[in-house]
Amino acid sequence: LDSLSTASDRIRHLDLSYNSLNRHDTPEDQQPFIQSLTDFLKKAKSLTHFLISGMELQVEPILEICEIIADSPTILSAHLSDLGIMNELADEVLDIF
């Protein structure tokens, strides 16, 4: 994702769905990826569609990503299926949007 940062003004569609982060990594090992992803989302000027379904993300990164998406002037759709967003987490995500 670091290399994507240089193209943050040109990428319109980013599909990371079902690229699991939990197969081998601990939440601490995932933090550099999450940081790169959130940095990219904050800089993205042309991104309209963002897909992260099934990535097995922890609760905090899901909420952080949702906050960034909600603040984005360009993202029209975000696919968050199969992330375990249910019950209280679903309520928190809905409150963000």
CNS distance restraints for C-alpha pairs under 8 A (distance, minus, plus):
assign (resid   1 and name CA) (resid   5 and name CA) 6.69 0.50 0.50
assign (resid   1 and name CA) (resid  33 and name CA) 7.45 0.50 0.50
assign (resid   1 and name CA) (resid  36 and name CA) 6.05 0.50 0.50
assign (resid   1 and name CA) (resid  37 and name CA) 6.51 0.50 0.50
assign (resid   1 and name CA) (resid  40 and name CA) 7.56 0.50 0.50
assign (resid   2 and name CA) (resid   6 and name CA) 7.70 0.50 0.50
assign (resid   2 and name CA) (resid  36 and name CA) 6.20 0.50 0.50
assign (resid   2 and name CA) (resid  40 and name CA) 7.98 0.50 0.50
assign (resid   3 and name CA) (resid   7 and name CA) 7.49 0.50 0.50
assign (resid   4 and name CA) (resid   8 and name CA) 6.18 0.50 0.50
assign (resid   4 and name CA) (resid  40 and name CA) 7.21 0.50 0.50
assign (resid   5 and name CA) (resid  39 and name CA) 7.89 0.50 0.50
assign (resid   5 and name CA) (resid  40 and name CA) 5.48 0.50 0.50
assign (resid   5 and name CA) (resid  43 and name CA) 7.56 0.50 0.50
assign (resid   7 and name CA) (resid  11 and name CA) 6.26 0.50 0.50
assign (resid   8 and name CA) (resid  40 and name CA) 6.48 0.50 0.50
assign (resid   8 and name CA) (resid  41 and name CA) 8.00 0.50 0.50
assign (resid   8 and name CA) (resid  43 and name CA) 6.07 0.50 0.50
assign (resid   8 and name CA) (resid  44 and name CA) 4.52 0.50 0.50
assign (resid   8 and name CA) (resid  45 and name CA) 6.31 0.50 0.50
assign (resid   8 and name CA) (resid  46 and name CA) 7.30 0.50 0.50
assign (resid   8 and name CA) (resid  47 and name CA) 7.81 0.50 0.50
assign (resid   9 and name CA) (resid  43 and name CA) 7.58 0.50 0.50
assign (resid   9 and name CA) (resid  44 and name CA) 5.60 0.50 0.50
assign (resid   9 and name CA) (resid  45 and name CA) 4.70 0.50 0.50
assign (resid   9 and name CA) (resid  46 and name CA) 5.49 0.50 0.50
assign (resid   9 and name CA) (resid  47 and name CA) 7.82 0.50 0.50
assign (resid  10 and name CA) (resid  44 and name CA) 7.97 0.50 0.50
assign (resid  10 and name CA) (resid  45 and name CA) 7.27 0.50 0.50
assign (resid  10 and name CA) (resid  46 and name CA) 5.74 0.50 0.50
assign (resid  10 and name CA) (resid  47 and name CA) 7.58 0.50 0.50
assign (resid  11 and name CA) (resid  44 and name CA) 7.50 0.50 0.50
assign (resid  11 and name CA) (resid  46 and name CA) 5.95 0.50 0.50
assign (resid  11 and name CA) (resid  47 and name CA) 5.59 0.50 0.50
assign (resid  12 and name CA) (resid  46 and name CA) 5.17 0.50 0.50
assign (resid  12 and name CA) (resid  47 and name CA) 3.93 0.50 0.50
assign (resid  12 and name CA) (resid  48 and name CA) 5.32 0.50 0.50
assign (resid  12 and name CA) (resid  49 and name CA) 6.52 0.50 0.50
assign (resid  13 and name CA) (resid  47 and name CA) 5.84 0.50 0.50
assign (resid  13 and name CA) (resid  48 and name CA) 6.12 0.50 0.50
assign (resid  13 and name CA) (resid  49 and name CA) 4.79 0.50 0.50
assign (resid  13 and name CA) (resid  50 and name CA) 6.04 0.50 0.50
assign (resid  14 and name CA) (resid  47 and name CA) 7.53 0.50 0.50
assign (resid  14 and name CA) (resid  49 and name CA) 6.38 0.50 0.50
assign (resid  14 and name CA) (resid  50 and name CA) 5.05 0.50 0.50
assign (resid  14 and name CA) (resid  51 and name CA) 6.25 0.50 0.50
assign (resid  15 and name CA) (resid  50 and name CA) 6.01 0.50 0.50
assign (resid  15 and name CA) (resid  51 and name CA) 4.60 0.50 0.50
assign (resid  15 and name CA) (resid  52 and name CA) 6.47 0.50 0.50
assign (resid  16 and name CA) (resid  50 and name CA) 7.99 0.50 0.50
assign (resid  16 and name CA) (resid  51 and name CA) 5.82 0.50 0.50
assign (resid  16 and name CA) (resid  52 and name CA) 5.10 0.50 0.50
assign (resid  16 and name CA) (resid  53 and name CA) 7.56 0.50 0.50
assign (resid  16 and name CA) (resid  55 and name CA) 7.63 0.50 0.50
assign (resid  17 and name CA) (resid  51 and name CA) 5.69 0.50 0.50
assign (resid  17 and name CA) (resid  52 and name CA) 4.32 0.50 0.50
assign (resid  17 and name CA) (resid  53 and name CA) 4.61 0.50 0.50
assign (resid  17 and name CA) (resid  54 and name CA) 5.76 0.50 0.50
assign (resid  17 and name CA) (resid  55 and name CA) 5.99 0.50 0.50
assign (resid  18 and name CA) (resid  52 and name CA) 7.12 0.50 0.50
assign (resid  18 and name CA) (resid  53 and name CA) 6.08 0.50 0.50
assign (resid  18 and name CA) (resid  54 and name CA) 4.54 0.50 0.50
assign (resid  18 and name CA) (resid  55 and name CA) 4.92 0.50 0.50
assign (resid  19 and name CA) (resid  54 and name CA) 7.29 0.50 0.50
assign (resid  19 and name CA) (resid  55 and name CA) 5.39 0.50 0.50
assign (resid  20 and name CA) (resid  54 and name CA) 6.96 0.50 0.50
assign (resid  20 and name CA) (resid  55 and name CA) 4.46 0.50 0.50
assign (resid  20 and name CA) (resid  56 and name CA) 5.74 0.50 0.50
assign (resid  20 and name CA) (resid  57 and name CA) 7.96 0.50 0.50
assign (resid  21 and name CA) (resid  25 and name CA) 6.36 0.50 0.50
assign (resid  21 and name CA) (resid  30 and name CA) 6.78 0.50 0.50
assign (resid  21 and name CA) (resid  55 and name CA) 6.20 0.50 0.50
assign (resid  21 and name CA) (resid  56 and name CA) 6.29 0.50 0.50
assign (resid  21 and name CA) (resid  57 and name CA) 6.89 0.50 0.50
assign (resid  22 and name CA) (resid  26 and name CA) 6.78 0.50 0.50
assign (resid  22 and name CA) (resid  27 and name CA) 7.84 0.50 0.50
assign (resid  22 and name CA) (resid  56 and name CA) 6.26 0.50 0.50
assign (resid  22 and name CA) (resid  57 and name CA) 7.61 0.50 0.50
assign (resid  25 and name CA) (resid  29 and name CA) 5.45 0.50 0.50
assign (resid  25 and name CA) (resid  30 and name CA) 6.30 0.50 0.50
assign (resid  26 and name CA) (resid  30 and name CA) 6.42 0.50 0.50
assign (resid  27 and name CA) (resid  31 and name CA) 6.50 0.50 0.50
assign (resid  27 and name CA) (resid  58 and name CA) 7.46 0.50 0.50
assign (resid  30 and name CA) (resid  34 and name CA) 6.25 0.50 0.50
assign (resid  31 and name CA) (resid  35 and name CA) 5.95 0.50 0.50
assign (resid  32 and name CA) (resid  36 and name CA) 6.14 0.50 0.50
assign (resid  33 and name CA) (resid  37 and name CA) 6.07 0.50 0.50
assign (resid  34 and name CA) (resid  38 and name CA) 6.10 0.50 0.50
assign (resid  34 and name CA) (resid  61 and name CA) 6.89 0.50 0.50
assign (resid  35 and name CA) (resid  39 and name CA) 6.03 0.50 0.50
assign (resid  36 and name CA) (resid  40 and name CA) 6.09 0.50 0.50
assign (resid  37 and name CA) (resid  41 and name CA) 6.21 0.50 0.50
assign (resid  38 and name CA) (resid  42 and name CA) 6.17 0.50 0.50
assign (resid  38 and name CA) (resid  64 and name CA) 7.82 0.50 0.50
assign (resid  38 and name CA) (resid  65 and name CA) 6.50 0.50 0.50
assign (resid  38 and name CA) (resid  68 and name CA) 7.51 0.50 0.50
assign (resid  39 and name CA) (resid  43 and name CA) 6.40 0.50 0.50
assign (resid  40 and name CA) (resid  44 and name CA) 5.94 0.50 0.50
assign (resid  41 and name CA) (resid  68 and name CA) 6.91 0.50 0.50
assign (resid  41 and name CA) (resid  69 and name CA) 7.58 0.50 0.50
assign (resid  42 and name CA) (resid  68 and name CA) 6.58 0.50 0.50
assign (resid  42 and name CA) (resid  72 and name CA) 7.59 0.50 0.50
assign (resid  45 and name CA) (resid  74 and name CA) 6.84 0.50 0.50
assign (resid  46 and name CA) (resid  74 and name CA) 6.30 0.50 0.50
assign (resid  47 and name CA) (resid  74 and name CA) 6.07 0.50 0.50
assign (resid  47 and name CA) (resid  75 and name CA) 5.73 0.50 0.50
assign (resid  48 and name CA) (resid  74 and name CA) 5.41 0.50 0.50
assign (resid  48 and name CA) (resid  75 and name CA) 4.00 0.50 0.50
assign (resid  48 and name CA) (resid  76 and name CA) 5.10 0.50 0.50
assign (resid  48 and name CA) (resid  77 and name CA) 6.55 0.50 0.50
assign (resid  49 and name CA) (resid  75 and name CA) 5.83 0.50 0.50
assign (resid  49 and name CA) (resid  76 and name CA) 6.09 0.50 0.50
assign (resid  49 and name CA) (resid  77 and name CA) 5.02 0.50 0.50
assign (resid  49 and name CA) (resid  78 and name CA) 5.91 0.50 0.50
assign (resid  50 and name CA) (resid  75 and name CA) 7.28 0.50 0.50
assign (resid  50 and name CA) (resid  77 and name CA) 6.41 0.50 0.50
assign (resid  50 and name CA) (resid  78 and name CA) 4.75 0.50 0.50
assign (resid  50 and name CA) (resid  79 and name CA) 6.42 0.50 0.50
assign (resid  51 and name CA) (resid  78 and name CA) 5.54 0.50 0.50
assign (resid  51 and name CA) (resid  79 and name CA) 4.57 0.50 0.50
assign (resid  51 and name CA) (resid  80 and name CA) 6.71 0.50 0.50
assign (resid  52 and name CA) (resid  78 and name CA) 7.67 0.50 0.50
assign (resid  52 and name CA) (resid  79 and name CA) 6.01 0.50 0.50
assign (resid  52 and name CA) (resid  80 and name CA) 5.74 0.50 0.50
assign (resid  52 and name CA) (resid  81 and name CA) 7.71 0.50 0.50
assign (resid  53 and name CA) (resid  79 and name CA) 5.81 0.50 0.50
assign (resid  53 and name CA) (resid  80 and name CA) 4.71 0.50 0.50
assign (resid  53 and name CA) (resid  81 and name CA) 4.62 0.50 0.50
assign (resid  53 and name CA) (resid  82 and name CA) 5.53 0.50 0.50
assign (resid  53 and name CA) (resid  83 and name CA) 6.16 0.50 0.50
assign (resid  54 and name CA) (resid  80 and name CA) 7.64 0.50 0.50
assign (resid  54 and name CA) (resid  81 and name CA) 6.45 0.50 0.50
assign (resid  54 and name CA) (resid  82 and name CA) 4.71 0.50 0.50
assign (resid  54 and name CA) (resid  83 and name CA) 5.31 0.50 0.50
assign (resid  55 and name CA) (resid  82 and name CA) 7.91 0.50 0.50
assign (resid  55 and name CA) (resid  83 and name CA) 6.65 0.50 0.50
assign (resid  56 and name CA) (resid  82 and name CA) 7.95 0.50 0.50
assign (resid  56 and name CA) (resid  83 and name CA) 5.74 0.50 0.50
assign (resid  56 and name CA) (resid  84 and name CA) 7.87 0.50 0.50
assign (resid  57 and name CA) (resid  61 and name CA) 6.56 0.50 0.50
assign (resid  57 and name CA) (resid  62 and name CA) 6.44 0.50 0.50
assign (resid  57 and name CA) (resid  83 and name CA) 6.70 0.50 0.50
assign (resid  58 and name CA) (resid  62 and name CA) 6.49 0.50 0.50
assign (resid  59 and name CA) (resid  63 and name CA) 6.33 0.50 0.50
assign (resid  59 and name CA) (resid  89 and name CA) 7.67 0.50 0.50
assign (resid  60 and name CA) (resid  64 and name CA) 6.12 0.50 0.50
assign (resid  61 and name CA) (resid  65 and name CA) 5.94 0.50 0.50
assign (resid  62 and name CA) (resid  66 and name CA) 6.12 0.50 0.50
assign (resid  63 and name CA) (resid  67 and name CA) 6.21 0.50 0.50
assign (resid  63 and name CA) (resid  92 and name CA) 7.79 0.50 0.50
assign (resid  63 and name CA) (resid  93 and name CA) 6.65 0.50 0.50
assign (resid  64 and name CA) (resid  68 and name CA) 6.45 0.50 0.50
assign (resid  65 and name CA) (resid  69 and name CA) 6.15 0.50 0.50
assign (resid  66 and name CA) (resid  70 and name CA) 6.01 0.50 0.50
assign (resid  66 and name CA) (resid  93 and name CA) 6.88 0.50 0.50
assign (resid  66 and name CA) (resid  96 and name CA) 6.85 0.50 0.50
assign (resid  66 and name CA) (resid  97 and name CA) 7.75 0.50 0.50
assign (resid  67 and name CA) (resid  71 and name CA) 6.32 0.50 0.50
assign (resid  67 and name CA) (resid  96 and name CA) 6.24 0.50 0.50
assign (resid  67 and name CA) (resid  97 and name CA) 7.96 0.50 0.50
assign (resid  68 and name CA) (resid  72 and name CA) 6.17 0.50 0.50
assign (resid  69 and name CA) (resid  75 and name CA) 6.51 0.50 0.50
assign (resid  69 and name CA) (resid  78 and name CA) 7.69 0.50 0.50
assign (resid  70 and name CA) (resid  96 and name CA) 6.85 0.50 0.50
assign (resid  70 and name CA) (resid  97 and name CA) 5.81 0.50 0.50
assign (resid  81 and name CA) (resid  85 and name CA) 7.84 0.50 0.50
assign (resid  85 and name CA) (resid  89 and name CA) 5.54 0.50 0.50
assign (resid  85 and name CA) (resid  90 and name CA) 5.08 0.50 0.50
assign (resid  85 and name CA) (resid  93 and name CA) 7.99 0.50 0.50
assign (resid  86 and name CA) (resid  90 and name CA) 4.68 0.50 0.50
assign (resid  86 and name CA) (resid  91 and name CA) 7.80 0.50 0.50
assign (resid  87 and name CA) (resid  91 and name CA) 6.45 0.50 0.50
assign (resid  88 and name CA) (resid  92 and name CA) 6.31 0.50 0.50
assign (resid  89 and name CA) (resid  93 and name CA) 6.17 0.50 0.50
assign (resid  90 and name CA) (resid  94 and name CA) 6.10 0.50 0.50
assign (resid  91 and name CA) (resid  95 and name CA) 6.16 0.50 0.50
assign (resid  92 and name CA) (resid  96 and name CA) 6.44 0.50 0.50
assign (resid  93 and name CA) (resid  97 and name CA) 6.66 0.50 0.50
